[in-house]
């Protein structure tokens, strides 16, 4: 298993494989080859150019409840602003790697995948900059107007 993940990582770095959108259903990818090819060529850059990759073996969450519980144990939470405060950009990056099950990477200051959607509809994305400075993970829950965030404390 470790050898397989290593080979996939090396293939990604060499540009031999191009990751598809996170959480895409296999049937959607198989039935619409032309649209998928266009999306991949437009939205997914070659990771061999430059960038940052997640370490393998991270896990993800399928719903808001598991994600919220894990974040509450990891970072201080400010309920008034709906923000978990991380100590630095590396910590925010590692958290995004966990949330994407190690699928995230950056190329030329763009993040891939641009967002992921959990089974319960919770949508998660990463910005490499914010007004307060540093990386920010935005978490949009269905039916909740205000975003939840994980970002670097000021």
N, C-alpha and C positions, 0 to 999 in steps of 0.2 A: 504494500500500500504506500509506503514512504517513497519507494522508487517511482511509482506512478505519479505521485504529486510532484516529485522532483522533475520528472520528464515533462510534465505539463508546464511547470514553471519555466524550465529552460526553453521549451517551445514557444511560450508566450514572449519571453525576453528576446528570442531570436526572430520574432515576427512570423513564425510558422503557423501559429494558431491565433485566431482573433476571437476573443470572448463575445458571446451574444448577450443580449439584454438579460439582466437578472430576473428570475422568476417567470421567464417566458415559458409558455407551455410547449412541450415538444411537438404537439400536433400543429400549433400555429406556425412554428418554424418550418416544419416539413411541408405544409400545404401551400405556403406563400413564399417560395424560394426567391422570386424576383424582388418582392418588397423587402424581404429579409436582407438580401444582398445589398440593396440600395441603402437600407438603414445602417447596416454594418459599415459600409464604405463611407457613409456620411457621419455617423455618430461615434464610431470606434476608431481611434487613431492607432498607429503602429507603436506598440509599447517599447520597441527596440530603440526608438529615437532618444528618449530620455524619460525619466519619471521615477515614481515611487511605487513599490508593490507591497501588498500585505504578506506577512509571514503565513505559511500554510497552517492548517489545523485549527482555524478559528471556527466557532459555531455561530449560528444565527438564531433568531427568534421567529416564531410563526404568528405571534400576536402581541398586542399592546401590554397585556398583563405580565407576561414573562419579561418583556423588555423593560417595563417600568420597575419591576422588582429588582432586576439586575442593576439598573442604573442607580436606584436608591441605595444599594449596598456599595456601589463604586464611588459615587461623587456626592458632595453636599447639594441639596436641592432647595431652591427658593420657590415656594409655592406661588407667591404673589406674581412673579414673572414667568413661572413655569420653565425654569432654567436649572440644569445641572451644571455646576462649575468644575471644569477640569483644570489641572495645574498648568498644562502646556499643550502646544499643537500636537506633539507626539502622542500624548494621551488621547486626544480627540481622534487622531488618525487611527490609532489602535482600536478605539471603540468602533469606528466606522468599519474597520476590518472585521470585527466580531459581528456586527450587524449585517454585513454582506457575505458572511461565511467565507472570508478570505478572497472574495472575487474583486475587490476594489483595487484600482491602480490610478496613477496620474500620469499624464503625458502633456508636456508643455503647459502646465498650469490648468489643465482641464481634468475633471474627475470622471472616472468610468467605473461602474455604471453611474449614470447621472442620478438615478434614484432606484429604490427598490420598494416593492409593495408587499406587505405581509398578508397572510391569509385573511385576516380580519379587516383589511383595507387600509391599515396604517401605512403611510408613505414616508420614507426616510431618504434624505439627501444630504450631501456634504458641500459646503462652500469653503473655499480656501482663504477667504477674507470676509471681514464683517466690519461694521462701524466701530465696534469696540476693539477690533484687532484680533487676529488669529483665526484659526479654523472654527467652523460652526456646523454642527449637525442639526438640521431642521427635521422635526417629526410632526407630521400632519395626521391627526386622528379624524376619522369620519365623524361628522356631526359636531366637531369642536372647531370653533372659529380661530382661536388663538393657537399659534404654533408652540410646541414644546421644543426646547433647544438644549444642546450640549455644547458649551463653548468655554473658551479660556477666560478665567477670571481677570478682571481689570486690575 
